[in-house]
Every structure is written in C-alpha cells, then in structure tokens.
C-alpha cells in the first residue's frame, strides 16, 4: 500500500538491561503509517526485547518510546494496548485449553460488546477456518491454524500498529509461504506492521524498510533492497543464490 509521512512509532536512543547484560544499547527506529518494517538479526540480538519494550514490558534505562506522538515509555501496558498497539508474541501465546472463540475474545477484552462482535466478524472474514473451529480447544489446532488464531487475536483490537515476533517459528515451509502472503495482505488492508523475524529472506521480500540488530544495537538500516545488497547481510543471513531475489522486493511492493 502507499506509504505516508505519518509516524506511528518512534523509538529514540532506547537502552534496556537485564542485570549487567545490555539487551538494547541506544536503539533508534521509526515506523511510518502503512509500512511493513522488518527487524532481522540472530537469536539474542534484541528483537523481542525491542517489541516488548514498546508495550513497556521491561524497565528502560534510557531513551523514549513514542506511539502516535505520545510518550508511552513508562505507560501501563494495558493502556498502550488500548491505545492501538498489539503484539503477536513469539510462540503464538494462545491459551491451549480455551476455545478458539475464547482466545479471540481475550484479544478484545477491553472492548464494548458491540465492538467486540464487529471485530470478531472481521477476524472470521479473514480467517474463515477460525469460525468453523470456534468451539474447538485452541491446543488441538494445527500449527498453521494456531498461527491464524494468534494473528486473529491480535487483530481483535483493530490495532494501529501490529507487532509480530518470529511468526514463522516452527511452521512448515508451505505454511510460512502462506503466512507472509497474509502479512502482505494485512498491510494492503491498511495495517502498519513491525515484524521481527530470523527468516531474513522473507522479511526482505515483504518489508519496505529493515533494521539489522546485533548484540542489542542497530548496525544497519534502510530500504529492503539496499539492506539486501549489503555483503554482511548477504553472507550472514541470506543464501548464496538469494541476493537477487531479495533485492527485487522493492519492485514487487
């Protein structure tokens, strides 16, 4: 979709530590309305911590997080979620013994009944299988269906910013392919997405811009096509025959 100049999320000079370990070290990123922005990097690079810090889930040592122009660095997590930020956590985070419907209702727990019903129909429209499985325990769904449920739960609040943490983790290649089509489709519908993924190839194919994190710091950022051309990214995160494919992502958006 067409990008705008409206800034949805602006993180400036953010630092977070776990004891003596620096998880984030003076990180600055920006997400504009209508974008898919990717976060790539190895395990332990700080991607999950960065997403969780947007929801004030960690104590911040320095820096600021602004969402829709408001400083939310130390705001309560539930207030941030209610203002329009949603996180699809690593590992899906569904409640396996609850039904599909109950899991979806959790995603809109603070909504009025009428709005909850409208948003539920919106989710069922995008993922019809969830409607068919509405009374089924979430833990009995397939891996792909559980990921649909996790995304659907995040959509229940109709977020201004949808954050996804390693959504392809543990999924079969054919499901991963469908997942990234879903992500692109959500973006075309108007969702702004901040996507953390170890599958750098897929991120570079679908994202408008990308930040590369290493040991808690941003070491490279730019348009996906530019980041894909970086020798360091190519060697560390892309297959030897994948550079041209990833570099062409800008032309396909």
Buried (B, 14 or more C-beta within 10 A) or exposed (E): BEBEEEBBBBBBEBBBBEEEEBBBBBBBBBBBBBBBBBBBBBEBBBBBBBBBBBBBBBEBBBBBBBBBEEEBBEBEBEEBBEBBBBBBBBEBBBBEEBBBBBBBBBBBEEBEEEBBEEBBEBBBEBBEBBBEBBEBBBEEBEEBBBBBBBBBBBBBBBBBBBBBBBBBBEBEEEBBEBBBEBBBEBBEEEBBBBBBBBBBBBBBBBBBBBBBBBBBBBBBBBBBBBBBBBEEBBEBBBEEEBBEBBBBBBEEB
